[in-house]
């Protein structure tokens, strides 16, 4: 019987990752069947409610204002626009809607109030609501919880050591701080990372150490394969091989047996057979919809055909945790404090990020 541990070492995780593939798959699949229904997969829909213009310099992201990509910036969507998309997602089999805004951090004010109303609206549709809005304070996390937020996504992206090779406008500790603020509420945590950014296996293991030592561990861990976008510093990175993705999923399942392991960005580069291997290895969640924020994603109808072929069933909402209650704005215990989160400014420069941002 597998137990949840919070003291994994990097060396232990590397040993798991590098073992013969058949042994790795057997171990991961066994744990997966102990803790989860292997034929049930959560389907989440990711909506970009505010696109582009982000002041950060994340080397993988086409939404950074400083890079010259084809991403068109859009203002914050209206509550009715979000409700219409959420209803479509529900009809297509999604049990969760995750709303992403290209912000460095949440600022108290009319836009955040609008997001809170979006959360209330989707929760009333009996869907799990997730947000990814950047850094936030404890009071902002409490306001989201009151509105009916089910999960907050805040990815660690990579290991603490490699983080400074990817992002210079914030520090790894800032990510941890926001997760700690979310944990002071009843909102669940969604946090994972990206492989294929030029990191080593040691870095992948380091990221899993950081995630698994969180107590409690994240309820959801998205594993993204880098989608190299022209105009970003990582435009020339080679696509992640399916075997790397399978190994990463399997290792994540072993290290965090209770969590939902989500196949996220990069599925357009994976065959059905490759995705089936990932499900066997312990993945039990996907992002559906034709786009993940700005990144291409398989059509939801194709996903449903794949589910039928593999005998998979979409997970119903609120299986892991009861549906949160929605408190209306007029009854809220937590009011706006005019806050915005403080963050560190690491002060270093990343040569490839600078080179791309300085291109005309």
KETOR-862755 format. One line per field, with one value per residue (C-alpha): residue number from 1; residue in one letter; chain; x, y, z. Coordinates in steps of 0.02 Angstrom, whole numbers, plus 50000, padded with zeros to 5 digits. Example, Ala and Ser with C-alpha at 12.3 -4.5 7.8 and 13.67 -1.06 7.14 Angstrom:
REM residues 2
i	1:2
aa	A:S
ch	A:A
x	50615:50684
y	49775:49947
z	50390:50357
//
This chain:
REM residues 360
i	1:2:3:4:5:6:7:8:9:10:11:12:13:14:15:16:17:18:19:20:21:22:23:24:25:26:27:28:29:30:31:32:33:34:35:36:37:38:39:40:41:42:43:44:45:46:47:48:49:50:51:52:53:54:55:56:57:58:59:60:61:62:63:64:65:66:67:68:69:70:71:72:73:74:75:76:77:78:79:80:81:82:83:84:85:86:87:88:89:90:91:92:93:94:95:96:97:98:99:100:101:102:103:104:105:106:107:108:109:110:111:112:113:114:115:116:117:118:119:120:121:122:123:124:125:126:127:128:129:130:131:132:133:134:135:136:137:138:139:140:141:142:143:144:145:146:147:148:149:150:151:152:153:154:155:156:157:158:159:160:161:162:163:164:165:166:167:168:169:170:171:172:173:174:175:176:177:178:179:180:181:182:183:184:185:186:187:188:189:190:191:192:193:194:195:196:197:198:199:200:201:202:203:204:205:206:207:208:209:210:211:212:213:214:215:216:217:218:219:220:221:222:223:224:225:226:227:228:229:230:231:232:233:234:235:236:237:238:239:240:241:242:243:244:245:246:247:248:249:250:251:252:253:254:255:256:257:258:259:260:261:262:263:264:265:266:267:268:269:270:271:272:273:274:275:276:277:278:279:280:281:282:283:284:285:286:287:288:289:290:291:292:293:294:295:296:297:298:299:300:301:302:303:304:305:306:307:308:309:310:311:312:313:314:315:316:317:318:319:320:321:322:323:324:325:326:327:328:329:330:331:332:333:334:335:336:337:338:339:340:341:342:343:344:345:346:347:348:349:350:351:352:353:354:355:356:357:358:359:360
aa	X:X:X:X:X:X:X:X:X:X:X:X:X:X:X:X:X:X:X:X:X:X:X:X:X:X:X:X:X:X:X:X:X:X:X:X:X:X:X:X:X:X:X:X:X:X:X:X:X:X:X:X:X:X:X:X:X:X:X:X:X:X:X:X:X:X:X:X:X:X:X:X:X:X:X:X:X:X:X:X:X:X:X:X:X:X:X:X:X:X:X:X:X:X:X:X:X:X:X:X:X:X:X:X:X:X:X:X:X:X:X:X:X:X:X:X:X:X:X:X:X:X:X:X:X:X:X:X:X:X:X:X:X:X:X:X:X:X:X:X:X:X:X:X:X:X:X:X:X:X:X:X:X:X:X:X:X:X:X:X:X:X:X:X:X:X:X:X:X:X:X:X:X:X:X:X:X:X:X:X:X:X:X:X:X:X:X:X:X:X:X:X:X:X:X:X:X:X:X:X:X:X:X:X:X:X:X:X:X:X:X:X:X:X:X:X:X:X:X:X:X:X:X:X:X:X:X:X:X:X:X:X:X:X:X:X:X:X:X:X:X:X:X:X:X:X:X:X:X:X:X:X:X:X:X:X:X:X:X:X:X:X:X:X:X:X:X:X:X:X:X:X:X:X:X:X:X:X:X:X:X:X:X:X:X:X:X:X:X:X:X:X:X:X:X:X:X:X:X:X:X:X:X:X:X:X:X:X:X:X:X:X:X:X:X:X:X:X:X:X:X:X:X:X:X:X:X:X:X:X:X:X:X:X:X:X:X:X:X:X:X:X:X:X:X:X:X:X:X:X:X:X:X:X:X:X:X:X:X:X
ch	A:A:A:A:A:A:A:A:A:A:A:A:A:A:A:A:A:A:A:A:A:A:A:A:A:A:A:A:A:A:A:A:A:A:A:A:A:A:A:A:A:A:A:A:A:A:A:A:A:A:A:A:A:A:A:A:A:A:A:A:A:A:A:A:A:A:A:A:A:A:A:A:A:A:A:A:A:A:A:A:A:A:A:A:A:A:A:A:A:A:A:A:A:A:A:A:A:A:A:A:A:A:A:A:A:A:A:A:A:A:A:A:A:A:A:A:A:A:A:A:A:A:A:A:A:A:A:A:A:A:A:A:A:A:A:A:A:A:A:A:A:A:A:A:A:A:A:A:A:A:A:A:A:A:A:A:A:A:A:A:A:A:A:A:A:A:A:A:A:A:A:A:A:A:A:A:A:A:A:A:A:A:A:A:A:A:A:A:A:A:A:A:A:A:A:A:A:A:A:A:A:A:A:A:A:A:A:A:A:A:A:A:A:A:A:A:A:A:A:A:A:A:A:A:A:A:A:A:A:A:A:A:A:A:A:A:A:A:A:A:A:A:A:A:A:A:A:A:A:A:A:A:A:A:A:A:A:A:A:A:A:A:A:A:A:A:A:A:A:A:A:A:A:A:A:A:A:A:A:A:A:A:A:A:A:A:A:A:A:A:A:A:A:A:A:A:A:A:A:A:A:A:A:A:A:A:A:A:A:A:A:A:A:A:A:A:A:A:A:A:A:A:A:A:A:A:A:A:A:A:A:A:A:A:A:A:A:A:A:A:A:A:A:A:A:A:A:A:A:A:A:A:A:A:A:A:A:A:A:A
x	50000:50075:50082:50096:50271:50334:50519:50567:50748:50803:50911:50763:50656:50794:50811:50624:50625:50773:50719:50676:50515:50417:50459:50416:50248:50205:50244:50149:49997:49986:49985:49862:49738:49758:49709:49601:49478:49594:49450:49397:49480:49440:49405:49445:49419:49544:49480:49592:49487:49621:49754:49927:50019:50097:50246:50339:50482:50442:50549:50414:50267:50199:50091:50241:50227:50414:50417:50363:50235:50070:49969:49838:49802:49621:49537:49452:49302:49128:49038:48909:49046:49126:48958:48920:49089:49069:48899:48976:49115:48990:48891:49054:49093:49200:49172:49295:49326:49494:49502:49673:49720:49889:49927:50085:49976:49799:49757:49605:49483:49345:49432:49458:49277:49226:49328:49244:49075:49135:49180:49008:48923:49017:49000:48811:48821:48879:49052:49219:49296:49484:49579:49757:49782:49962:50019:49889:49877:49792:49642:49622:49628:49493:49383:49401:49358:49202:49146:49151:49324:49367:49550:49689:49825:50000:50133:50310:50364:50530:50658:50712:50887:50832:50699:50825:50863:50680:50614:50701:50553:50505:50580:50537:50495:50357:50269:50278:50210:50054:50023:50040:49910:49790:49816:49749:49578:49471:49527:49624:49794:49840:50027:50144:50268:50339:50464:50565:50634:50815:50811:50898:50820:50890:50785:50629:50662:50694:50524:50441:50535:50468:50289:50291:50362:50215:50100:49968:50027:49936:49768:49811:49980:49980:50125:50152:50264:50338:50255:50395:50318:50406:50460:50491:50665:50625:50568:50709:50688:50659:50488:50475:50483:50332:50442:50496:50315:50269:50416:50370:50187:50232:50359:50235:50105:50226:50287:50114:49993:49835:49849:49763:49901:49847:49906:49914:50001:50082:49947:49933:50108:50056:49973:49822:49936:50056:49915:49846:50016:50011:49839:49906:50055:49942:49874:49692:49651:49663:49631:49499:49455:49539:49659:49752:49759:49851:49921:49837:49750:49655:49472:49356:49260:49422:49456:49284:49317:49481:49390:49266:49405:49497:49342:49372:49235:49237:49245:49095:49123:49157:49217:49371:49294:49119:49054:49097:48958:48948:48938:48866:48970:48849:48868:49057:49158:49318:49318:49441:49595:49665:49805:49924:50050:50231:50360:50548:50651:50791:50899:50983:50969:50936:51036:50919:50766:50851:50909:50733:50650:50774:50737:50650
y	50000:50167:50310:50496:50556:50734:50692:50630:50666:50717:50560:50446:50530:50521:50335:50311:50414:50320:50141:50024:50086:49925:49929:50114:50088:49938:50033:50189:50095:49991:50148:50231:50087:50088:50271:50309:50234:50201:50223:50396:50555:50732:50851:51035:51181:51324:51497:51647:51784:51917:51885:51959:52111:52023:52118:51958:51884:51697:51623:51501:51620:51708:51821:51918:52096:52108:51967:51987:51848:51837:51844:51981:52064:52064:52154:52060:51960:52000:51888:51841:51793:51680:51603:51561:51475:51382:51315:51255:51170:51083:51019:50949:50848:50965:50966:51108:51280:51363:51550:51621:51805:51866:51964:51965:51983:52020:52202:52247:52346:52332:52196:52082:52114:52058:51898:51864:51879:51755:51632:51651:51626:51467:51390:51411:51307:51162:51160:51165:51338:51363:51526:51566:51753:51768:51813:51854:51904:51806:51924:51906:51716:51728:51833:51704:51565:51657:51677:51488:51454:51269:51275:51400:51362:51428:51325:51310:51285:51198:51168:51311:51297:51309:51440:51582:51522:51543:51696:51849:51960:51860:51728:51547:51594:51710:51558:51467:51620:51627:51440:51469:51608:51494:51358:51477:51456:51305:51320:51173:51196:51157:51170:51085:51131:51119:50997:51029:51201:51142:51079:50920:50764:50830:50987:50885:50788:50951:51017:50857:50874:51051:50998:50840:50926:51046:50988:50951:50908:50994:50915:50937:50932:50985:50917:51026:50985:51147:51212:51314:51475:51584:51748:51679:51641:51454:51453:51334:51204:51028:50947:50836:50651:50550:50436:50586:50634:50455:50447:50616:50568:50399:50474:50609:50475:50375:50527:50603:50456:50553:50699:50718:50716:50823:50805:50988:51083:50986:50855:50906:50832:50667:50521:50435:50289:50405:50483:50310:50264:50423:50374:50200:50281:50381:50535:50559:50734:50832:51007:51009:51141:51199:51315:51318:51506:51541:51367:51244:51095:50944:50969:50913:50799:50709:50690:50614:50491:50444:50419:50304:50206:50183:50154:50311:50409:50596:50628:50710:50874:50884:50704:50751:50892:50957:51101:51266:51386:51552:51708:51857:52016:52110:51978:51959:51952:51997:52168:52249:52316:52403:52275:52206:52071:52115:52009:51992:52065:51941:52068:51947:51947:51802:51825:51733:51824:51993:51948:51905:52054:52173:52107:52231
z	50000:49949:50074:50046:50090:50110:50126:49952:49906:49733:49722:49759:49627:49495:49532:49506:49344:49270:49308:49163:49083:49112:49298:49309:49223:49331:49491:49438:49372:49531:49640:49522:49540:49730:49743:49591:49467:49318:49195:49255:49193:49246:49101:49131:49013:49018:48970:48939:49017:48990:48857:48825:48890:49040:49117:49166:49062:49073:48933:48877:48868:48712:48822:48888:48822:48790:48662:48481:48455:48362:48522:48518:48684:48743:48886:49027:48967:49033:49157:49024:48899:49029:49077:48895:48873:49038:48982:48818:48914:49028:48879:48806:48962:49068:49256:49290:49215:49245:49209:49167:49163:49099:49257:49361:49515:49572:49610:49714:49610:49478:49374:49524:49577:49402:49418:49586:49500:49366:49505:49585:49417:49369:49543:49526:49365:49477:49400:49490:49469:49457:49431:49382:49406:49463:49638:49769:49952:50091:50091:49903:49922:50056:49940:49802:49925:49982:49801:49779:49706:49707:49653:49624:49496:49527:49440:49508:49325:49362:49500:49613:49538:49356:49389:49372:49194:49145:49237:49308:49354:49509:49622:49658:49837:49771:49698:49864:49956:49849:49873:50062:50052:49959:50090:50224:50142:50094:49911:49838:49756:49576:49544:49422:49288:49114:49040:48883:48929:48924:49102:49162:49238:49403:49379:49344:49504:49596:49544:49608:49773:49792:49753:49858:50012:50015:50154:50101:49926:49781:49740:49554:49467:49284:49180:49026:48877:48812:48656:48578:48511:48382:48457:48632:48702:48694:48513:48462:48599:48530:48560:48713:48667:48721:48827:48931:48959:49009:49130:49206:49228:49305:49424:49478:49513:49622:49718:49741:49744:49793:49672:49504:49373:49227:49047:48999:48858:48718:48687:48503:48482:48561:48474:48550:48590:48681:48781:48822:48895:49000:49068:49107:49195:49310:49220:49266:49206:49044:48983:48845:48717:48557:48651:48816:48842:48678:48641:48520:48600:48531:48486:48626:48506:48465:48651:48679:48535:48620:48785:48700:48616:48781:48887:48991:49078:49119:49306:49388:49483:49671:49689:49790:49893:49926:49821:49907:49952:49862:49969:49875:49866:49979:50117:50104:50264:50170:50087:49968:50058:49905:49903:49776:49822:49855:49767:49760:49620:49595:49503:49381:49192:49075:48916:48797:48866:48842:48666:48610:48694:48611:48436:48321
//
